């Protein structure tokens, strides 16, 4: 058992805390770059594989920041004095990571803050750290991060969902302000519901986009041209959603009550596309119809559209 000793990880005296990041993948590395650019000192980058930690370390060094220690997970006891721990591991590793961190640094955690970056899990996943006097919370960015460098910039423009114990949430809110971003909070028991909304507006949109790409490929468009064309359309739709409500941003045949075009779509999909594409068209079409039916369509047209779409929305 580790002997008790004076705490090295003390509560921060200023907003520019010393931060150890556990999980040096895309999200963890993006956090490291973004926080370093705001004056935070990154003390350590911890990963399962030393190559991942060293890669993130190089990203910081190449941009003129003091290189943190690059450590493997089994070397957490070597993390230097830190005020804040950000755990950016996969969701199914967070609890075990908290246990390992607590085992390695239990007597150094009093007064510290630990935040994980999961969207679906509540701060209770970090419960092993609470017994050592660490305040726990979560800080999830609503941003599609596919690499560390662009991800650092996206973090500065993102909305963050914050949750957890009051002290941890205050610290997370201060981090978000320092990044120049915005934040909101949800109750711990609603984290999974919140994350489902995020996935539907991001990951599921990508999946839907891929189905649309397949339809254009069936029209003999080259894949790159199809992607460029649909990306332009998607961007214009996103711009509309930034300015107005979904019901007002909706365009296309359902929004304008063009029943015959909807029927032609269904016939074309039935003849040339997958059953999946036709089902999705029907399901999403019904929801689009709900957005506009009472305010923009006459009852007869709305009912006819509903009947046409419902046949395939299974």
N, C-alpha and C positions, 0 to 999 in steps of 0.2 A: 504494500500500500504506500502511496506517495505521501511523504511527510509534509506537514503544513509549513507554509513559509509566507513571507510577505508578498502581497499581491503585486505582480508586475503589470497586469492589465487593469488599469485604473480608468475611472470615468473621464471622458474628455473634458478639458477646460475651455475648449474653443470649438467652433464648428469644423475646423480642419483636423478631424480625427485621424489616428493611425489605423489603417484598415488591413485586415488579413482576408483574402478571398480564397475560399475552398471550392474548387471546381473551376478548372482553367480552360473550359471549352469556350464556345462562341459567346455565351451570355456572361460568364465570369470574366473573360478577357475584355469584353466590351465595357463591363462595369469598371474594371481596373483602369482602362484608358480614359473613360469619361471622368471618373473621380480624380485621377491624377491631373487631368487638365484643369480641374477646379481647385487644385491645391491640396487635395488629400494625399497623405503619404501611404503608399501601398507597401506594407511591410513584408508580406509573403503571398505567394501564389502556390496553392496546394492542388495536386492532381493525383489520380491513381497511377498515371505513367509520368515519369520524370520528363519525358520528351514534351508532353503537353505543357507542363509547368515552365520549362525552359523556353518554349515557343512564345508563350505569353510574356515571359520575362524580357525576351528580345524585343517584342513590340514596344514595351515601355522604354527600354534603353535606347532604341532607335529614334525615339521622339524626345530624347533629352531628359527623361525622368529618371530619378534614382532607381536602379534596378532592385526589385525586391528579391528575397530569397525564393528560389524555386525548389519546392519540397514535394516528396511523395506523401501519400496519406498516412503511411506508417511513421512518418517523421514529424507529426504535428507538434510534438513536445518541443521542437526547435523553433516554433513560431515566435518571433520577437514580440516585445511589449506592444500590445494592440488594444485600442478602445472598442473596435467594432469588428465583427465577423460577418461576412456575407457568404452564405452557403448557396452555391449555384450548381449543385450536382443534379443529376436526374432525380425525379420525384421519389423513385423507389429506393434511393440511397440516402435520402436526407436524414431519416431517423438514425440509421447506423452511423452516419457522419457525425451527428450530434453526440451520440454515445462515445464515439472515438475521440472527439474533441474534448468532451468532458473528462474522459479518462486521462487524456494527455495533459490537460491544463486546469483541472478542477479548482486548485487553490489560487489560480490566477484570474478567475473569471468574475469575481465579485465586482459589481458595478458596471460590467461590460454590457454591450448590446449584441445580440445575434439575430440576424435577419436571413430568412431564406427567400429565394426568388421564384418559388413555385406559384403558379396561378391557381392550381386546383386544391392545394393542401393548406390547412390553417397553421397558425403558429404553434399549435399543440404538438406538431411533429418535432419541434425542438425541445420538448418537455425535459429531456435528460439534462439540459443546461440550466434549467430553472433552479434546481437544487443547489447549484454552485453560486447562486446569486446573480445569474445573468438574466437580463430582461430580454424576452423573446418576441419576435414579430415576423411579418412577411412584407416584402416589397417587390411587387410583380409589375414589370413594364408592359404596357399594351403596345408592343412594337414587334415587328417581324424581323428578328435578328438572324441573318444567315452568314455573317462573318463579323469578326471582332472590330475591324476598323470602321466600316460603315455603321455597325451596330452602336459604337460609341456616340456617333452623331445622332442616331435615331433615339438614343436614350435621352438626349437633351431636348427632344421635341415630343416625347411620349407623354401619355397620361399613365400614372402609376396607381395601382390598387394597393392600399396599405391596410394592414390588419394586425392585431396583436395586443400586447400589454401597453398601457398608456405611455410609459417611458420609451419603449421601442418604437411606437408609432410617432412620437414626437421627434425622435432621432431620424426616422425614415422620412418624415415630412421635411425636416431640415435638409436632408440629402437631396430630395427632389427640388427644393427651392434653389439649392446651390447649383444644381444642374441646369436650372432655368426651365424646368418642366412643371407639370401640374399633377395633382394627386386627388384621390378620393378614397373613402374607406367603405368597407362592407363588413357585415357581421361574420364572425368566424364560421358559423354554420352555413353561410351562403357562398363560401369560396368556390365550391364545385359548380354551383349554378352560374356564378360570375364567369368562371373559366369556360364553361360551355358556351356562353355568349361570345366570348373572345374567339374561341375556336370556330364558331359558325361564321363570324365576320371576317376571318382570316384564312385559316387552313381549309375550311369547307368551300370558301370562295375560290381558292386555288384548285380544288378538286372539280368544282363546277366549271371553272375556266377550261380545264383540261377536256371536259366533255364537249364544250363548245368548240375547242380546237379540233377535236375529232370530226365534228360536223363539217367544219370548213375544209378539212383534209379530204372529206368525201366529195367536196365540191371542186377537187383538183387544185386547191391552193397549196403552194409550197409551205412547209411547216413554219419557216421563219417569217414569211409574209403574213401568214394567218395569225401568228402570235403578235406581230407588230400591230396589225389591224385591230384585233380584239383588245390589246393593251390600251390603245388609244381610246377606244370606246369605254373601257372600264375606268380609265382615268377621268373621262368627262362625267361619268356617272358618280364617281367618288367626289368630284368637285361639286356636283349638284347636291349631294348628301351633306357636304360641309356647310351649305348655305340654307338648306330648307329641310322640311320633314320628309320621311320616306314616301308618304302619300303624294306629296307635291313633286318629289324628285322622280317618281315613277314615269317612265316614258314607254312607248311601244303600243302595240295593237290593243292590249287590254286597257291601258290608260285612256285611249281614245275611243274605245267601244267598237273596234273593228272586228266584228265577229267572223267575217269571211276569211280574214287573214289568219286568225287563230285556227280556223278549220283547215286552211291550207297547210299551216305548220304541222298540225296533228297528222294530216295525211302524208306529208313528206317524211316526218319522223317515223311513222308507222311503216313506210315503204323502204326507207334507206338507212335508218339509224338503229341503235341498239334498243332493246326493251327498257334498259336502265334510263337512257336519255328521254324516252317517251314518258316514262313514269315520273321522272324528275320535272319535266316540262309541265305535266299535269298538276303535280303537287304544288310547285311554286306558282303556277298560273292561278290556282285557286286562292293562294294567299294574296297574290297581287290583286286579284279581283276583290277580296275583302278590303284592301286598302282604298279602293276607288269606287266601289259599287254604290254606296249610299250618296256620294257627293258628286260623282261625275258621269254616271251611267243611268239610263232609264231602266226601270225594273224589268222590262221584257228582254232587253239586250243582256242585262246582267244574268238573268235566269238562263238564257240560251247558252251563254258562255259557260256558266257553271255546269250545265248538263254535258256540254262538249268536253270539258276538262275532266270532269269527275269520272268518266268512263276509263281514263287511263291513270288516274291518281291512286294507284293501289300499292 
